[in-house]
């Protein structure tokens, strides 16, 4: 009963994070009209959250390991609550942008802390797998419900898109204080916080996310220069970590093959999904003239994964193993995007429904097992770091997918004609398809290497003598 209460709280938090993002997406036109935002300012409302979330996620994950998971979860949930409310009171663009950035930072610390509470509170194996599948299903449900709730709340006033999460945050916070047990603060006696590592990795990640996120809105030279600066800072970070007595990120964790494959597949999967959703919303609203609410209801079917993740997926994982289930989900996503390639100017919802159902099933098969694979075999004291790596991959993927589909779609669009818009959408849909196929290929690398008897280099012991993670467990059915 105690564990169920903890899981309920953490599911409430990830539901909150999903609903917050989705509601804002559908409210952007109303916000722009009311505050008189320029296209650049409107873009920054979205980019600010991505910068805070993606740039600070790795630091947030490690902070949970170093300073206590419950402390980080409760503290940053409070920050999330406060700044979400501030966004609802915004009357100037800079206030709204600041509120979204701070909310993203809060989510970057809160989310990996919550995930690591699950991965350390439930025994590795079927018990933890079930908890993670319920958790991932709740996350998907939050995003799906947010699409509909955002349309309904925006019809009243867009400010309720910010006030509603405040109410939900307060409920989750009260439940967390009552149900999530306080744990002993990690013993850091004689150790020093890796300030240089924290500064360089956070600055590097912020610059890379900024460069990718703004690629469609700035010149290629500016975007490439920003990304290059971020990569140089990450190189400095790697050098710092090799010399640090107590590194912020033990680089040996990146030698865990299952973790690396899961994170890379998650990045590509997120790139495909967010890019596809962006194009589909533009198609339905700009070309077809659908209302925000009608568009939200049309996408509701993708939320079938909220039901399938805790019911169907565990059975498939037990029978076939995580790797095969993930690969199946990624290939289903590719099928879904492929079904939309011949997009017509007047497609009925019945024509779109098979592709949307395939995408919902793909999410059910891939998202939860990716979370399991990215955290299994990792020592308890590094579970926050593993969660931070996974969610950083998701966030980078989202930014990359949105930028890529925007760039391709704009380049292929003959502005001013419906046929030109449609040509742009069709070209942009090639990006999610390519991303899903690449993710499927990544997922196949590990199992194929093992079946052929070839050792996985990523899983090899660290020759430098680094204290490596425990050996990678073999999921059942592989």
N, C-alpha and C positions, 0 to 999 in steps of 0.2 A: 504493500500500500504506500509505503514511504517513497519507494522508487517511482511509482506511478505518479505521485504528486509532483516530484521533481521533474519528471518528463513532461507533465502537463504544463508546468511553468515555462520550461524551455521551449516547448512547442508554441506556447503563447507568444514568446519573444520572437521566434523566427517567423511566425504568422504576422506579427506586427511589422517586421522588417519587409516582408513581401508585400503586404497591403499598402505600406507607405509608398513604395516605389511605384506600384501600379496605379494608385489613385492620382499621384502627381502627373503621370504620363497622360492621362485622359483629361486633366484639368488645365494643361498648358495653354490651349487657345483662349480659355476664359481669363486666365491670369494675364495673358498678353493684352487682351482687350481692355481689362480693367486698369492695369497699371501703365499701359502705354509702352510696353517693352519693345525695344528693337529686336531684330532677329539675333544679333550678337548677344544681347542681354538675356534673351530667352534661352539661347544655347548654354549660357553660363549657369542658369538655374539648374540645368541637368548636369553639366560638367562639374559643378562645384561638389555635388554629392559624390560623383564618381571619383573625383580627386581625393576627397577625404576618405572615402571607403577603400579604394584601391591603394592609395598611397600609404595609409597607416595600418593596413590589415596585418602585415607581417609583424610589425612592432606590437600590435594589439595581441596577436597570438602568443608571442613570447612573454609579454607582460603578464598574461594569465598564469603562465608557468612560474614566473618569478615572484609575483606579488599576491597570488591567491586568486583562484578562479571565481569564487563567489563574490569576493570584494570587487573584482573588475566587472563582473556581470551586473551587480546591483548598482555600483557607482556610475557606470556609463549608461545604464538604462535610465538613470535619473537625468543625465545630461541629454539623452535622446528626447526624453519627455519635455524638458525645458525649451530646447531649441526648436522642436516641432511646433510648440505653442508660439514661439517668437515668429516663425514663418507665417502663422495665421494672422498676426498683427501687422505684417509688413506693409508699408505704404510707399517704400522706395525700393528700386531694384537691388541696391547694395545690401539692404537689410535682408531681403529674401535670399540673395546669394550667400551671404554670411551664414544665415540660419541653415541652409542646405549643406554647406561645407561642414559646419559643426555637427550636424546630424549624421553626415557620412562618417566623420571621425568617430563619433560615439558608436555607430554600428560596427566600425572596424575593430573596436575593442570589445564590444558586447558579444558579437556573433561567435568569434572563435572561443571566447570564454565559455559560452553556453554549450558549444559543441564538445569542448574538452571536459565539461562536467559530465556529459553523457558517456564519453569514451573512457573516462576514469571511474565512473560510478556504476557502470554495467560491465559484467565479466565479458572478456573477449570471446566471441563465438556466437551461437544463435541468440543468446540474450541481448547482446549489444547490437547485433544485426537487426533484430526486430525493432529495437528502440530507434536506431538510425533510420530505418525505413519509415517508421511512423513520423519521425522528425522531418525527413525530406518530403514526405507527402503533405505535411502541414505547411511547409514552406511553399510548395506549389499551390496549395489551396489558398494561402494568403495572397499570392499574386493574382490568382484567378478571381477571387472574391473582390480584390482591390479594383479590378477593371470595372466590375459592375457597380460596386459601391462608389467609386470615383465618379462614374456617370450620374448616379443618383444624387450624390452630395453636391456636385458641380451645378446641377439643375437648381439647387437651393441657393448656394453661393460657394465659390471656389475656396473660401477661407475654411469651410468645414472639412476640406481635404486635409488640412493641418490640425484642426482642433480634434477631429475624431481619433487620430492616433494618440493624442494626449490622454484621452479617457481610457483607451485600451492600455496604454503604457502604465497608467496609474494602477489599474487592476492587476497587471502582470507584476508590477513592482511590489504591491502589497502581498501578493501570493508568494513571490520570491523570498521576501523577508520572513514569511511564516513557514514555508515549506522547504526551501533549499538550506540544508544544514551548514553551519559555519564550520570551516575546516581550519586546522592549524596552519598558521602562516608558514610558507616554505622557509626552511633554514638557509639563510644566505650569509651566515656568519663567516667572516674572512673573505668574502667575495665582493667584487665591485661591479656595479652596473656598467655595461659596455656602452658608455655614452657616445663614443666615436662611431661605433657600429650602428647605434640607433639613429644618429644624425645622418650618416651617409646613406643607409639603406632607405630611410624614409624620404630623404630628398631625391634620391635616385628614382624610387618608385613614383613619387609625385610627378617628376619631370617626364617620365616615360608615359604615364597615364595621360598627362596633359598633352604631350605631343600626339599620341594616338587619338585621343578624344577630339582634339581640335584640328585634325588633319583635313577634314572636309570644310573647315571654315577659314583656314589660313593658307598661306603659300606653302608649297612643298619644301622649300628651303628652310622656312621657319620651323615647320613640323619636324623635318629630319634633324635639324640642329638641336631641337629640344630633346628628341629621343636619344641622340648621340650623347648629349650632356648627361642624361640620365644613365645611359649605359656606362659611361666613364665613371660616374659616381658609384655604380654597382661594382665596377672593377676595383675601385678604391676600397669599397666595403669588404670585398672578398679578401683583399690583402690585409685589412685590419683584423678580420676574423681569424685569419691564419696565425696571427701573432698574439691575439688576445688570450689572457689567462682564463677568462670566463666569457667566451663569445656570446653575443646575442643570438646568433644562429650557428649551431655546430654544423659545419659544412658537410660532415660525414653523413648527415641525414639524407643528403641528396644522392647518396649511393644506394638508397633503398629503391630497387627497381620498380616495385609495385606503386610506391608513392609517386615517383617521377612520371610513370606512364599514366596514372590516374589524373594527376594534375594537368598534364599536357592534353589528355583527352577531354578533361573538363573545360579547359581553355577553349578548345576548338568547338566543343558542343555548345558552350555559351555564346561563342561568336556566331554560330549558325542560327541559334534560336532567336537571339535579340535582333540580329539583322533581318531575319524573316518576319518577325512580328512588326518591326518598324515599317517594312515595305507593305505588308498586308494592311496595316492601319491606313497608310497613305492611299493605297488602292481603293479601299472601301470608302474613305471619307472624301478624298480629293477627286477621284475619278467617278465613283459611284454616287457620291452625295449622301452617304449614310450618316445618320446622327451618331454622336458619341455613344449614347446608350445602346443603340442598335449594334454598333460595332463591338461594344463590350459584351453584349449578349451572344453575338456570333462567336466570339473567342472563348466563351465559357466552356465549350465542349473540350478544350485542351485541358481543362482542370479535371478530367477523368482520372488523371494520375493520382489525385488526392485520395481516391477510393482504391485504386489498384496498387499503389505503393505498399500499403500495410497488409494487403490481402493476397494478391496474385504474386507479387515480386518475391516474397519470402519463399514460397513454394518452388518457384523457378530457380532461385539461388541454391536451395537445398538439393535440387536435382541436377542442375547443370554447372553450378559454381558461378562466382561473381564475374569472372572474365568473359564467359560465353554470354551471360545475360547482358552485360554492358555492351558487348559487340553487337548483339541482336538489337538492342535499343538504338545504338548509333546508326545501324543500317536502316532501321525503320525511320529514323529522322531523315536520312538521305532519301528514302522513298517518298516521304511526305513532301519534301522540298521539290523532288522531281515531278510529283503529280501537279505542282503549281507552275511548272515551267511554261506550258502552253496557255498561260493566263489569258482569258478572253475579256473583252470590254463589257460584257453583260452576263458574267457567270452567275448562275443561281446559287443559293446557299447549299442546295443538294449536291451540286458539283464540287463545291469546296469541302463538304463534310468529310469525305473519306480521308483527305489529306490532313485535316485538323485532328481527326480521330487517331490517325497514325502517329501524329506528333505527340498527342497526349499519352499514348501507349509507350512511345519512345522515351518520354520523360520518366514514366513509371519504371521502366526497365533500366535506365542509365543513371539517373541522378542519385538515388539512394545507394546502389552498389558502388558507384564511384566514391561516395563519401566513406563507405566501409573500407574499400581498398586503399584509400589515401591515408587511413589512420590505423589500419591493422599492422601489427608487428612493430609499432613505434612505442618506445618506453613511455611510461606514465608521465614522467617529468617533462616530456617533449610533446605531449598531446596537443597543447595549445599552439605550439609552433606548427605542427602538422595541419591543424585546422586553419591556421593563418595562411599557410602555403596554398591549401586547397581553395579558400575563398579569394585569395589574391588572384589565382588562376581564373576563377569564374569572372572576377571583376575585369581583369585584363581582357578576357575573351569578349565580354560584353562591349567594352570600349572599342576593341579591334573590329568586331563584327559590324557595329553601327557605323564606324568610320569607313570601312571597306564597302559596305553596300551603298552608302551615301555617295562615295566617290564614283563607283561604277555606274550607279543609276543616273547620277547627274551627267556624267560623260556621255551616256547613251541616250539621253532624253532630248528630243526636239521640242523645246518649250513652246507652249502656246497651242498645242493640239492634243486632243485625247489620245490619238495614235502615238504621238511622241512620248507622252507620259507612260503609256502602256509598254512601249519599247524599252524605256528606262527601267520599269519594274521588272520586266522579263530578264534583262541583262543583270540587274542586281540580284535576282534569285539564284544566279549561278554561284554566288559567293557562299550562301548557306549550304548549298549542295556540296561544294568543294570542301567546306569546313567539316561537314558531317562525314564525308568519305575519308578525309584525312584522319579524323578522330577514330573511325573504325579501323583504319590501318595501324594506328598507334596501339589500339587495344589488342590487336592480333599479334603484335611483336613478341610480347613475353611468352604467351602460351606456345607459339610456334617454335620459339627458340628452345623451350624445355622439351617439347615433343621430339625435336630433332636431336636432343642430347647435347645441345650447345649451351655452355654456361652463360648466364646473363651477366655481362660486364658490370652493369649498374649495381648488381647485388654482390659484387666481389668485395672481399675485405679491404679495408682502407690500408694501403701500404705504408702510409705515413704514421701509422700507429694510433690514429684517432680512435677514440672509443666509439665503436660503431653501434648501430641499432641491432636489436636481436634479429636472428635469421628470419627471412620472410616466410611466413606460414603459407602452406599450400591450401587454398580454398577447396572445399569439397566439390567433387565433380569435375575438377580440372584435369 
